[in-house]
Amino acid sequence: MRLDKYLKVSRLIKRRTVANDACDAGRVLINGKVAKAGANVKVGDVIEIQFGSSTVRAEVTSVADHAKKEEASDMYRLL
């Protein structure tokens, strides 16, 4: 699954366009490397998102095309 879509479906970022912009700005890392919006996300990857002065680290636990609001937090584990 594309990184920008995963960030939106998992609700780590609310909108796909915002996720795309964050990737273009170099604020999203997968396994310690800067990732583009089209990068492939798989189970076990560690995603790091920089929001201003704070950073969110999450490990991908599942990948799904659609997720309800209640199920979205089950797609990752915060580190």
PyMOL Python script that loads the backbone (N, CA, C, O; Angstrom):
from pymol import cmd

cmd.read_pdbstr("""\
ATOM      1  N   MET A   1       0.850  -1.182   0.000  1.00  0.00           N
ATOM      2  CA  MET A   1       0.000   0.000   0.000  1.00  0.00           C
ATOM      3  C   MET A   1       0.888   1.235   0.000  1.00  0.00           C
ATOM      4  O   MET A   1       1.953   1.248   0.617  1.00  0.00           O
ATOM      5  N   ARG A   2       0.442   2.262  -0.691  1.00  0.00           N
ATOM      6  CA  ARG A   2       1.180   3.528  -0.727  1.00  0.00           C
ATOM      7  C   ARG A   2       1.215   4.157   0.662  1.00  0.00           C
ATOM      8  O   ARG A   2       0.269   4.028   1.439  1.00  0.00           O
ATOM      9  N   LEU A   3       2.313   4.834   0.962  1.00  0.00           N
ATOM     10  CA  LEU A   3       2.503   5.456   2.267  1.00  0.00           C
ATOM     11  C   LEU A   3       1.435   6.502   2.559  1.00  0.00           C
ATOM     12  O   LEU A   3       0.876   6.513   3.656  1.00  0.00           O
ATOM     13  N   ASP A   4       1.140   7.377   1.606  1.00  0.00           N
ATOM     14  CA  ASP A   4       0.152   8.427   1.860  1.00  0.00           C
ATOM     15  C   ASP A   4      -1.227   7.844   2.135  1.00  0.00           C
ATOM     16  O   ASP A   4      -1.954   8.357   2.985  1.00  0.00           O
ATOM     17  N   LYS A   5      -1.597   6.780   1.430  1.00  0.00           N
ATOM     18  CA  LYS A   5      -2.897   6.149   1.674  1.00  0.00           C
ATOM     19  C   LYS A   5      -2.910   5.462   3.039  1.00  0.00           C
ATOM     20  O   LYS A   5      -3.912   5.526   3.752  1.00  0.00           O
ATOM     21  N   TYR A   6      -1.808   4.805   3.412  1.00  0.00           N
ATOM     22  CA  TYR A   6      -1.746   4.148   4.716  1.00  0.00           C
ATOM     23  C   TYR A   6      -1.903   5.162   5.845  1.00  0.00           C
ATOM     24  O   TYR A   6      -2.631   4.911   6.806  1.00  0.00           O
ATOM     25  N   LEU A   7      -1.228   6.302   5.736  1.00  0.00           N
ATOM     26  CA  LEU A   7      -1.316   7.331   6.778  1.00  0.00           C
ATOM     27  C   LEU A   7      -2.751   7.826   6.930  1.00  0.00           C
ATOM     28  O   LEU A   7      -3.194   8.106   8.044  1.00  0.00           O
ATOM     29  N   LYS A   8      -3.478   7.935   5.826  1.00  0.00           N
ATOM     30  CA  LYS A   8      -4.873   8.385   5.878  1.00  0.00           C
ATOM     31  C   LYS A   8      -5.789   7.300   6.445  1.00  0.00           C
ATOM     32  O   LYS A   8      -6.597   7.573   7.332  1.00  0.00           O
ATOM     33  N   VAL A   9      -5.667   6.072   5.938  1.00  0.00           N
ATOM     34  CA  VAL A   9      -6.541   4.983   6.384  1.00  0.00           C
ATOM     35  C   VAL A   9      -6.332   4.683   7.867  1.00  0.00           C
ATOM     36  O   VAL A   9      -7.293   4.417   8.590  1.00  0.00           O
ATOM     37  N   SER A  10      -5.080   4.725   8.319  1.00  0.00           N
ATOM     38  CA  SER A  10      -4.782   4.441   9.724  1.00  0.00           C
ATOM     39  C   SER A  10      -5.076   5.638  10.630  1.00  0.00           C
ATOM     40  O   SER A  10      -5.022   5.534  11.855  1.00  0.00           O
ATOM     41  N   ARG A  11      -5.384   6.761  10.013  1.00  0.00           N
ATOM     42  CA  ARG A  11      -5.718   8.008  10.705  1.00  0.00           C
ATOM     43  C   ARG A  11      -4.547   8.587  11.511  1.00  0.00           C
ATOM     44  O   ARG A  11      -4.755   9.310  12.485  1.00  0.00           O
ATOM     45  N   LEU A  12      -3.319   8.263  11.095  1.00  0.00           N
ATOM     46  CA  LEU A  12      -2.163   8.942  11.671  1.00  0.00           C
ATOM     47  C   LEU A  12      -2.139  10.385  11.168  1.00  0.00           C
ATOM     48  O   LEU A  12      -1.722  11.296  11.883  1.00  0.00           O
ATOM     49  N   ILE A  13      -2.597  10.581   9.917  1.00  0.00           N
ATOM     50  CA  ILE A  13      -2.802  11.913   9.340  1.00  0.00           C
ATOM     51  C   ILE A  13      -4.206  11.922   8.751  1.00  0.00           C
ATOM     52  O   ILE A  13      -4.613  10.961   8.098  1.00  0.00           O
ATOM     53  N   LYS A  14      -4.949  13.003   8.979  1.00  0.00           N
ATOM     54  CA  LYS A  14      -6.367  13.017   8.627  1.00  0.00           C
ATOM     55  C   LYS A  14      -6.666  12.994   7.134  1.00  0.00           C
ATOM     56  O   LYS A  14      -7.619  12.338   6.712  1.00  0.00           O
ATOM     57  N   ARG A  15      -5.881  13.690   6.330  1.00  0.00           N
ATOM     58  CA  ARG A  15      -6.179  13.774   4.908  1.00  0.00           C
ATOM     59  C   ARG A  15      -5.003  13.275   4.080  1.00  0.00           C
ATOM     60  O   ARG A  15      -3.842  13.442   4.454  1.00  0.00           O
ATOM     61  N   ARG A  16      -5.326  12.658   2.947  1.00  0.00           N
ATOM     62  CA  ARG A  16      -4.289  12.101   2.083  1.00  0.00           C
ATOM     63  C   ARG A  16      -3.421  13.205   1.474  1.00  0.00           C
ATOM     64  O   ARG A  16      -2.217  13.017   1.304  1.00  0.00           O
ATOM     65  N   THR A  17      -4.011  14.335   1.150  1.00  0.00           N
ATOM     66  CA  THR A  17      -3.221  15.438   0.589  1.00  0.00           C
ATOM     67  C   THR A  17      -2.228  15.979   1.611  1.00  0.00           C
ATOM     68  O   THR A  17      -1.109  16.348   1.256  1.00  0.00           O
ATOM     69  N   VAL A  18      -2.630  16.026   2.868  1.00  0.00           N
ATOM     70  CA  VAL A  18      -1.729  16.472   3.939  1.00  0.00           C
ATOM     71  C   VAL A  18      -0.599  15.450   4.104  1.00  0.00           C
ATOM     72  O   VAL A  18       0.555  15.827   4.303  1.00  0.00           O
ATOM     73  N   ALA A  19      -0.930  14.165   4.022  1.00  0.00           N
ATOM     74  CA  ALA A  19       0.079  13.113   4.114  1.00  0.00           C
ATOM     75  C   ALA A  19       1.054  13.230   2.942  1.00  0.00           C
ATOM     76  O   ALA A  19       2.262  13.066   3.114  1.00  0.00           O
ATOM     77  N   ASN A  20       0.527  13.513   1.762  1.00  0.00           N
ATOM     78  CA  ASN A  20       1.361  13.672   0.578  1.00  0.00           C
ATOM     79  C   ASN A  20       2.314  14.854   0.748  1.00  0.00           C
ATOM     80  O   ASN A  20       3.495  14.751   0.416  1.00  0.00           O
ATOM     81  N   ASP A  21       1.807  15.975   1.261  1.00  0.00           N
ATOM     82  CA  ASP A  21       2.635  17.160   1.491  1.00  0.00           C
ATOM     83  C   ASP A  21       3.727  16.887   2.525  1.00  0.00           C
ATOM     84  O   ASP A  21       4.862  17.337   2.365  1.00  0.00           O
ATOM     85  N   ALA A  22       3.385  16.149   3.585  1.00  0.00           N
ATOM     86  CA  ALA A  22       4.369  15.819   4.620  1.00  0.00           C
ATOM     87  C   ALA A  22       5.482  14.952   4.038  1.00  0.00           C
ATOM     88  O   ALA A  22       6.652  15.128   4.378  1.00  0.00           O
ATOM     89  N   CYS A  23       5.123  14.023   3.168  1.00  0.00           N
ATOM     90  CA  CYS A  23       6.128  13.164   2.526  1.00  0.00           C
ATOM     91  C   CYS A  23       7.025  13.992   1.606  1.00  0.00           C
ATOM     92  O   CYS A  23       8.243  13.816   1.601  1.00  0.00           O
ATOM     93  N   ASP A  24       6.424  14.889   0.831  1.00  0.00           N
ATOM     94  CA  ASP A  24       7.197  15.734  -0.082  1.00  0.00           C
ATOM     95  C   ASP A  24       8.168  16.637   0.673  1.00  0.00           C
ATOM     96  O   ASP A  24       9.245  16.953   0.167  1.00  0.00           O
ATOM     97  N   ALA A  25       7.790  17.052   1.883  1.00  0.00           N
ATOM     98  CA  ALA A  25       8.636  17.927   2.688  1.00  0.00           C
ATOM     99  C   ALA A  25       9.734  17.151   3.431  1.00  0.00           C
ATOM    100  O   ALA A  25      10.587  17.756   4.081  1.00  0.00           O
ATOM    101  N   GLY A  26       9.715  15.817   3.335  1.00  0.00           N
ATOM    102  CA  GLY A  26      10.744  15.007   3.984  1.00  0.00           C
ATOM    103  C   GLY A  26      10.515  14.803   5.466  1.00  0.00           C
ATOM    104  O   GLY A  26      11.460  14.510   6.199  1.00  0.00           O
ATOM    105  N   ARG A  27       9.262  14.955   5.932  1.00  0.00           N
ATOM    106  CA  ARG A  27       8.964  14.822   7.361  1.00  0.00           C
ATOM    107  C   ARG A  27       8.491  13.423   7.739  1.00  0.00           C
ATOM    108  O   ARG A  27       8.142  13.182   8.894  1.00  0.00           O
ATOM    109  N   VAL A  28       8.476  12.489   6.770  1.00  0.00           N
ATOM    110  CA  VAL A  28       8.037  11.123   7.046  1.00  0.00           C
ATOM    111  C   VAL A  28       9.182  10.168   6.715  1.00  0.00           C
ATOM    112  O   VAL A  28       9.762  10.225   5.630  1.00  0.00           O
ATOM    113  N   LEU A  29       9.497   9.287   7.671  1.00  0.00           N
ATOM    114  CA  LEU A  29      10.570   8.308   7.490  1.00  0.00           C
ATOM    115  C   LEU A  29       9.998   6.902   7.636  1.00  0.00           C
ATOM    116  O   LEU A  29       9.118   6.654   8.460  1.00  0.00           O
ATOM    117  N   ILE A  30      10.513   5.994   6.822  1.00  0.00           N
ATOM    118  CA  ILE A  30      10.189   4.573   6.973  1.00  0.00           C
ATOM    119  C   ILE A  30      11.501   3.869   7.275  1.00  0.00           C
ATOM    120  O   ILE A  30      12.440   3.916   6.481  1.00  0.00           O
ATOM    121  N   ASN A  31      11.558   3.219   8.425  1.00  0.00           N
ATOM    122  CA  ASN A  31      12.761   2.497   8.869  1.00  0.00           C
ATOM    123  C   ASN A  31      14.004   3.397   8.831  1.00  0.00           C
ATOM    124  O   ASN A  31      15.089   2.956   8.453  1.00  0.00           O
ATOM    125  N   GLY A  32      13.826   4.660   9.227  1.00  0.00           N
ATOM    126  CA  GLY A  32      14.947   5.578   9.333  1.00  0.00           C
ATOM    127  C   GLY A  32      15.354   6.281   8.055  1.00  0.00           C
ATOM    128  O   GLY A  32      16.319   7.044   8.059  1.00  0.00           O
ATOM    129  N   LYS A  33      14.640   6.044   6.952  1.00  0.00           N
ATOM    130  CA  LYS A  33      14.972   6.671   5.672  1.00  0.00           C
ATOM    131  C   LYS A  33      13.809   7.546   5.214  1.00  0.00           C
ATOM    132  O   LYS A  33      12.645   7.174   5.367  1.00  0.00           O
ATOM    133  N   VAL A  34      14.130   8.707   4.652  1.00  0.00           N
ATOM    134  CA  VAL A  34      13.093   9.604   4.138  1.00  0.00           C
ATOM    135  C   VAL A  34      12.323   8.872   3.047  1.00  0.00           C
ATOM    136  O   VAL A  34      12.918   8.260   2.160  1.00  0.00           O
ATOM    137  N   ALA A  35      10.984   8.939   3.119  1.00  0.00           N
ATOM    138  CA  ALA A  35      10.141   8.193   2.187  1.00  0.00           C
ATOM    139  C   ALA A  35       9.253   9.127   1.386  1.00  0.00           C
ATOM    140  O   ALA A  35       8.776  10.145   1.889  1.00  0.00           O
ATOM    141  N   LYS A  36       9.040   8.762   0.129  1.00  0.00           N
ATOM    142  CA  LYS A  36       8.119   9.501  -0.726  1.00  0.00           C
ATOM    143  C   LYS A  36       6.714   8.953  -0.515  1.00  0.00           C
ATOM    144  O   LYS A  36       6.537   7.881   0.063  1.00  0.00           O
ATOM    145  N   ALA A  37       5.716   9.694  -0.988  1.00  0.00           N
ATOM    146  CA  ALA A  37       4.319   9.310  -0.798  1.00  0.00           C
ATOM    147  C   ALA A  37       3.993   7.971  -1.452  1.00  0.00           C
ATOM    148  O   ALA A  37       3.109   7.257  -0.980  1.00  0.00           O
ATOM    149  N   GLY A  38       4.684   7.623  -2.519  1.00  0.00           N
ATOM    150  CA  GLY A  38       4.415   6.373  -3.226  1.00  0.00           C
ATOM    151  C   GLY A  38       5.174   5.177  -2.692  1.00  0.00           C
ATOM    152  O   GLY A  38       5.076   4.087  -3.255  1.00  0.00           O
ATOM    153  N   ALA A  39       5.933   5.354  -1.612  1.00  0.00           N
ATOM    154  CA  ALA A  39       6.698   4.239  -1.037  1.00  0.00           C
ATOM    155  C   ALA A  39       5.757   3.148  -0.545  1.00  0.00           C
ATOM    156  O   ALA A  39       4.656   3.427  -0.071  1.00  0.00           O
ATOM    157  N   ASN A  40       6.200   1.915  -0.662  1.00  0.00           N
ATOM    158  CA  ASN A  40       5.389   0.773  -0.257  1.00  0.00           C
ATOM    159  C   ASN A  40       5.507   0.541   1.249  1.00  0.00           C
ATOM    160  O   ASN A  40       6.610   0.526   1.796  1.00  0.00           O
ATOM    161  N   VAL A  41       4.361   0.358   1.915  1.00  0.00           N
ATOM    162  CA  VAL A  41       4.329   0.098   3.357  1.00  0.00           C
ATOM    163  C   VAL A  41       3.941  -1.357   3.568  1.00  0.00           C
ATOM    164  O   VAL A  41       2.998  -1.856   2.956  1.00  0.00           O
ATOM    165  N   LYS A  42       4.691  -2.037   4.453  1.00  0.00           N
ATOM    166  CA  LYS A  42       4.363  -3.429   4.759  1.00  0.00           C
ATOM    167  C   LYS A  42       4.421  -3.644   6.272  1.00  0.00           C
ATOM    168  O   LYS A  42       4.959  -2.814   7.005  1.00  0.00           O
ATOM    169  N   VAL A  43       3.872  -4.746   6.723  1.00  0.00           N
ATOM    170  CA  VAL A  43       3.838  -5.062   8.145  1.00  0.00           C
ATOM    171  C   VAL A  43       5.267  -5.156   8.672  1.00  0.00           C
ATOM    172  O   VAL A  43       6.130  -5.780   8.054  1.00  0.00           O
ATOM    173  N   GLY A  44       5.504  -4.528   9.824  1.00  0.00           N
ATOM    174  CA  GLY A  44       6.817  -4.538  10.445  1.00  0.00           C
ATOM    175  C   GLY A  44       7.606  -3.260  10.217  1.00  0.00           C
ATOM    176  O   GLY A  44       8.592  -3.019  10.913  1.00  0.00           O
ATOM    177  N   ASP A  45       7.201  -2.441   9.265  1.00  0.00           N
ATOM    178  CA  ASP A  45       7.884  -1.168   9.023  1.00  0.00           C
ATOM    179  C   ASP A  45       7.650  -0.218  10.197  1.00  0.00           C
ATOM    180  O   ASP A  45       6.603  -0.252  10.843  1.00  0.00           O
ATOM    181  N   VAL A  46       8.645   0.631  10.458  1.00  0.00           N
ATOM    182  CA  VAL A  46       8.514   1.665  11.486  1.00  0.00           C
ATOM    183  C   VAL A  46       8.402   3.003  10.775  1.00  0.00           C
ATOM    184  O   VAL A  46       9.307   3.409  10.045  1.00  0.00           O
ATOM    185  N   ILE A  47       7.288   3.684  10.994  1.00  0.00           N
ATOM    186  CA  ILE A  47       7.030   4.983  10.376  1.00  0.00           C
ATOM    187  C   ILE A  47       7.260   6.061  11.419  1.00  0.00           C
ATOM    188  O   ILE A  47       6.780   5.958  12.548  1.00  0.00           O
ATOM    189  N   GLU A  48       7.993   7.090  11.038  1.00  0.00           N
ATOM    190  CA  GLU A  48       8.282   8.214  11.935  1.00  0.00           C
ATOM    191  C   GLU A  48       7.795   9.482  11.242  1.00  0.00           C
ATOM    192  O   GLU A  48       8.214   9.784  10.124  1.00  0.00           O
ATOM    193  N   ILE A  49       6.909  10.225  11.909  1.00  0.00           N
ATOM    194  CA  ILE A  49       6.344  11.448  11.350  1.00  0.00           C
ATOM    195  C   ILE A  49       6.724  12.610  12.258  1.00  0.00           C
ATOM    196  O   ILE A  49       6.530  12.551  13.472  1.00  0.00           O
ATOM    197  N   GLN A  50       7.265  13.663  11.662  1.00  0.00           N
ATOM    198  CA  GLN A  50       7.673  14.839  12.424  1.00  0.00           C
ATOM    199  C   GLN A  50       6.592  15.911  12.303  1.00  0.00           C
ATOM    200  O   GLN A  50       6.364  16.444  11.217  1.00  0.00           O
ATOM    201  N   PHE A  51       5.932  16.225  13.408  1.00  0.00           N
ATOM    202  CA  PHE A  51       4.911  17.274  13.496  1.00  0.00           C
ATOM    203  C   PHE A  51       5.512  18.441  14.264  1.00  0.00           C
ATOM    204  O   PHE A  51       5.447  18.469  15.493  1.00  0.00           O
ATOM    205  N   GLY A  52       6.095  19.403  13.560  1.00  0.00           N
ATOM    206  CA  GLY A  52       6.695  20.544  14.239  1.00  0.00           C
ATOM    207  C   GLY A  52       7.805  20.087  15.159  1.00  0.00           C
ATOM    208  O   GLY A  52       8.806  19.539  14.697  1.00  0.00           O
ATOM    209  N   SER A  53       7.645  20.305  16.464  1.00  0.00           N
ATOM    210  CA  SER A  53       8.686  19.920  17.418  1.00  0.00           C
ATOM    211  C   SER A  53       8.489  18.508  17.973  1.00  0.00           C
ATOM    212  O   SER A  53       9.377  17.984  18.646  1.00  0.00           O
ATOM    213  N   SER A  54       7.347  17.891  17.704  1.00  0.00           N
ATOM    214  CA  SER A  54       7.115  16.539  18.217  1.00  0.00           C
ATOM    215  C   SER A  54       7.255  15.510  17.098  1.00  0.00           C
ATOM    216  O   SER A  54       7.122  15.829  15.917  1.00  0.00           O
ATOM    217  N   THR A  55       7.523  14.282  17.495  1.00  0.00           N
ATOM    218  CA  THR A  55       7.696  13.183  16.551  1.00  0.00           C
ATOM    219  C   THR A  55       6.843  12.009  16.990  1.00  0.00           C
ATOM    220  O   THR A  55       6.792  11.675  18.174  1.00  0.00           O
ATOM    221  N   VAL A  56       6.166  11.377  16.021  1.00  0.00           N
ATOM    222  CA  VAL A  56       5.347  10.201  16.291  1.00  0.00           C
ATOM    223  C   VAL A  56       6.010   9.010  15.608  1.00  0.00           C
ATOM    224  O   VAL A  56       6.284   9.046  14.409  1.00  0.00           O
ATOM    225  N   ARG A  57       6.267   7.948  16.384  1.00  0.00           N
ATOM    226  CA  ARG A  57       6.827   6.712  15.833  1.00  0.00           C
ATOM    227  C   ARG A  57       5.805   5.606  15.998  1.00  0.00           C
ATOM    228  O   ARG A  57       5.246   5.410  17.078  1.00  0.00           O
ATOM    229  N   ALA A  58       5.567   4.879  14.901  1.00  0.00           N
ATOM    230  CA  ALA A  58       4.583   3.804  14.935  1.00  0.00           C
ATOM    231  C   ALA A  58       5.084   2.630  14.108  1.00  0.00           C
ATOM    232  O   ALA A  58       5.693   2.806  13.052  1.00  0.00           O
ATOM    233  N   GLU A  59       4.815   1.423  14.610  1.00  0.00           N
ATOM    234  CA  GLU A  59       5.144   0.211  13.867  1.00  0.00           C
ATOM    235  C   GLU A  59       3.881  -0.297  13.184  1.00  0.00           C
ATOM    236  O   GLU A  59       2.823  -0.381  13.808  1.00  0.00           O
ATOM    237  N   VAL A  60       3.992  -0.631  11.913  1.00  0.00           N
ATOM    238  CA  VAL A  60       2.851  -1.115  11.142  1.00  0.00           C
ATOM    239  C   VAL A  60       2.535  -2.539  11.578  1.00  0.00           C
ATOM    240  O   VAL A  60       3.393  -3.418  11.501  1.00  0.00           O
ATOM    241  N   THR A  61       1.297  -2.771  12.040  1.00  0.00           N
ATOM    242  CA  THR A  61       0.895  -4.109  12.462  1.00  0.00           C
ATOM    243  C   THR A  61      -0.037  -4.778  11.462  1.00  0.00           C
ATOM    244  O   THR A  61      -0.127  -6.005  11.418  1.00  0.00           O
ATOM    245  N   SER A  62      -0.737  -3.970  10.650  1.00  0.00           N
ATOM    246  CA  SER A  62      -1.583  -4.525   9.594  1.00  0.00           C
ATOM    247  C   SER A  62      -1.791  -3.483   8.509  1.00  0.00           C
ATOM    248  O   SER A  62      -1.652  -2.282   8.738  1.00  0.00           O
ATOM    249  N   VAL A  63      -2.127  -3.972   7.321  1.00  0.00           N
ATOM    250  CA  VAL A  63      -2.375  -3.095   6.181  1.00  0.00           C
ATOM    251  C   VAL A  63      -3.749  -3.448   5.625  1.00  0.00           C
ATOM    252  O   VAL A  63      -4.007  -4.607   5.302  1.00  0.00           O
ATOM    253  N   ALA A  64      -4.638  -2.455   5.511  1.00  0.00           N
ATOM    254  CA  ALA A  64      -5.984  -2.669   4.980  1.00  0.00           C
ATOM    255  C   ALA A  64      -6.384  -1.470   4.138  1.00  0.00           C
ATOM    256  O   ALA A  64      -6.014  -0.336   4.442  1.00  0.00           O
ATOM    257  N   ASP A  65      -7.150  -1.728   3.067  1.00  0.00           N
ATOM    258  CA  ASP A  65      -7.578  -0.642   2.186  1.00  0.00           C
ATOM    259  C   ASP A  65      -8.588   0.274   2.853  1.00  0.00           C
ATOM    260  O   ASP A  65      -8.627   1.470   2.567  1.00  0.00           O
ATOM    261  N   HIS A  66      -9.397  -0.274   3.733  1.00  0.00           N
ATOM    262  CA  HIS A  66     -10.420   0.512   4.432  1.00  0.00           C
ATOM    263  C   HIS A  66     -10.418   0.116   5.908  1.00  0.00           C
ATOM    264  O   HIS A  66     -10.176  -1.040   6.255  1.00  0.00           O
ATOM    265  N   ALA A  67     -10.691   1.090   6.762  1.00  0.00           N
ATOM    266  CA  ALA A  67     -10.783   0.791   8.189  1.00  0.00           C
ATOM    267  C   ALA A  67     -11.787   1.738   8.829  1.00  0.00           C
ATOM    268  O   ALA A  67     -11.797   2.937   8.550  1.00  0.00           O
ATOM    269  N   LYS A  68     -12.618   1.189   9.677  1.00  0.00           N
ATOM    270  CA  LYS A  68     -13.546   2.030  10.432  1.00  0.00           C
ATOM    271  C   LYS A  68     -12.765   2.782  11.497  1.00  0.00           C
ATOM    272  O   LYS A  68     -11.635   2.420  11.824  1.00  0.00           O
ATOM    273  N   LYS A  69     -13.365   3.810  12.023  1.00  0.00           N
ATOM    274  CA  LYS A  69     -12.697   4.660  13.007  1.00  0.00           C
ATOM    275  C   LYS A  69     -12.188   3.841  14.196  1.00  0.00           C
ATOM    276  O   LYS A  69     -11.088   4.085  14.692  1.00  0.00           O
ATOM    277  N   GLU A  70     -12.977   2.882  14.649  1.00  0.00           N
ATOM    278  CA  GLU A  70     -12.609   2.072  15.809  1.00  0.00           C
ATOM    279  C   GLU A  70     -11.458   1.115  15.481  1.00  0.00           C
ATOM    280  O   GLU A  70     -10.675   0.766  16.365  1.00  0.00           O
ATOM    281  N   GLU A  71     -11.351   0.692  14.221  1.00  0.00           N
ATOM    282  CA  GLU A  71     -10.345  -0.286  13.824  1.00  0.00           C
ATOM    283  C   GLU A  71      -9.034   0.361  13.379  1.00  0.00           C
ATOM    284  O   GLU A  71      -8.020  -0.327  13.259  1.00  0.00           O
ATOM    285  N   ALA A  72      -9.038   1.660  13.136  1.00  0.00           N
ATOM    286  CA  ALA A  72      -7.870   2.341  12.583  1.00  0.00           C
ATOM    287  C   ALA A  72      -6.659   2.243  13.504  1.00  0.00           C
ATOM    288  O   ALA A  72      -5.541   2.057  13.025  1.00  0.00           O
ATOM    289  N   SER A  73      -6.857   2.363  14.804  1.00  0.00           N
ATOM    290  CA  SER A  73      -5.719   2.319  15.728  1.00  0.00           C
ATOM    291  C   SER A  73      -5.119   0.914  15.846  1.00  0.00           C
ATOM    292  O   SER A  73      -4.017   0.760  16.373  1.00  0.00           O
ATOM    293  N   ASP A  74      -5.825  -0.108  15.364  1.00  0.00           N
ATOM    294  CA  ASP A  74      -5.282  -1.463  15.382  1.00  0.00           C
ATOM    295  C   ASP A  74      -4.283  -1.707  14.244  1.00  0.00           C
ATOM    296  O   ASP A  74      -3.629  -2.749  14.204  1.00  0.00           O
ATOM    297  N   MET A  75      -4.165  -0.741  13.318  1.00  0.00           N
ATOM    298  CA  MET A  75      -3.268  -0.891  12.171  1.00  0.00           C
ATOM    299  C   MET A  75      -1.815  -0.560  12.529  1.00  0.00           C
ATOM    300  O   MET A  75      -0.904  -0.835  11.748  1.00  0.00           O
ATOM    301  N   TYR A  76      -1.603   0.028  13.703  1.00  0.00           N
ATOM    302  CA  TYR A  76      -0.247   0.395  14.106  1.00  0.00           C
ATOM    303  C   TYR A  76      -0.098   0.300  15.614  1.00  0.00           C
ATOM    304  O   TYR A  76      -1.078   0.246  16.357  1.00  0.00           O
ATOM    305  N   ARG A  77       1.182   0.282  16.052  1.00  0.00           N
ATOM    306  CA  ARG A  77       1.498   0.269  17.476  1.00  0.00           C
ATOM    307  C   ARG A  77       2.469   1.421  17.711  1.00  0.00           C
ATOM    308  O   ARG A  77       3.534   1.475  17.096  1.00  0.00           O
ATOM    309  N   LEU A  78       2.105   2.335  18.594  1.00  0.00           N
ATOM    310  CA  LEU A  78       2.977   3.474  18.879  1.00  0.00           C
ATOM    311  C   LEU A  78       4.214   3.019  19.648  1.00  0.00           C
ATOM    312  O   LEU A  78       4.145   2.159  20.526  1.00  0.00           O
ATOM    313  N   LEU A  79       5.329   3.611  19.295  1.00  0.00           N
ATOM    314  CA  LEU A  79       6.594   3.245  19.945  1.00  0.00           C
ATOM    315  C   LEU A  79       7.057   4.380  20.850  1.00  0.00           C
ATOM    316  O   LEU A  79       8.103   4.272  21.490  1.00  0.00           O
TER     317      LEU A  79
END
""", "prot")
cmd.dss("prot")
cmd.show_as("cartoon", "prot")
cmd.util.cbc("prot")
cmd.orient("prot")
